[in-house]
């Protein structure tokens, strides 16, 4: 089982989100198609983005090259790829864990974050500590 690194963690109730943070809505990321569209729009992926996992990883890598790390707040985090099989969530987590894009803050209720943690485990990852 692969462990999620410090690049993905829950947003604490007392934490102040940086003004430069990008907000992604989990309600728009229930499928891979929705996830690609939401992340591309919010993060400003280039026109060559091919709406597939390889291109997604390339865009995150390009973002990390020579720029400040990006903080992403994922609202309604438990809905992330909820309508896909666990393999798709595993691919996303693998890409995020291996990328230097910055920090992904998971924002949702404790109960829903627990549900996401179970899905992460089913995808082969040890989730970060959830509240």
N, C-alpha and C positions, 0 to 999 in steps of 0.2 A: 504494500500500500504506500502511495506517495503522500508525503506530508505537504500541506499548504504552507507556504512560507509567509513571512511578514508582509508580503505584498497584497494579501487579501485578509481582511479582518472585519469584525462587526464595528459599526459606528457606536461609540458609547454615548449615553444620554447626556453626559457633561461635556462632550467634545465640541469644540467650535470648528466648523468646516471652513477651510480657507476660501476666500472670495473667488479665487481662481479655479476652484474645483468645478468639474464638469458633472452634470446630473443626468443620469441615465435611468429611464423608467422600466422597471421589471415587467410592467404590464404590457410593454411593447416588445419584450424579449422572450416571449413564451415559446417561440419557434426559432430555428436558425435563421430563416428568412427575415423575421422580425428583428432578431438580434443584430444581424448584419446591417439592416437599414438604420436602426436606432444608433448603434455605435458609430457608423459612418457619418451620419448626420451630426451627431453631437460632437464627435472628435474631429470632424473635418477631414475625413479620409480623402485621398486624391481621386481624380476621375478614373484612374486605372484600377481602382479596387474592384475585384472580380466577384465579390459576394460568395466567397468560399473560404475554408479555413486557412489554406496556404496564403491567400491574399490578405486575410485578416491578420495573420501573424506578421507578414511583411509590413503592413501598415503600422502595427504596434512597434515593431522594431525601428521603422523609419522615424516614428514619433520620439523614440528614446534616444536616437542618434543626435548628439550635439545640442540637446535642449534640456530644459528643466523637467524633472519628473512631473507627471500629471497625476492629480488626485481625482478619482472618479467616485461619486457617491451613487450607488445603485439603490434607488428607492423601490420598495416592494420586491426586495431581493429574493424572496422565496419563490417568486414566479419565474425566475431565470430558467429558461429552457424547460419549463414544466410540461409542455406538450410534446416533448421529444423523449427519446429513450436515454438511458443513463450514459450511453456511449458519447452522445453529443456534449453533455455537460462535462464529461471526462476530457474531451478534446479541448474545450474552452479552458478548463482549469489547468490543463497541461501547458497550454500556450501562455496563460497568465502567470503561472508559477515560474516559467522559464524566461519571462520577459522583464526588461528593466524599465517598463513604461512608467512606473510609479506605484501608486497605492489604490486599491479598490476597497472602498468602505461599504459594507453591507448594511443597509438600513431597512429594518422591518421589526415587527413585534418579536418578543423572545420566543413565543410559540412557533411563529412562522420561520424564524431563523433556525429553530430546532428541526423543523421539517427540511429546510435546505441542507442542514448538516447531515441528516440521514440520506438525502439524495447524493451528497458529495461522497459519503462513505460507499454507497452503492456504485458510484462511478469509479471507485478505487482510490480515493483520496482521504487522508485524515484531515478533517476540517479544522479550521481555527477554533479556539475556545469560544463558544457562543454564550451570551448572557443567560 
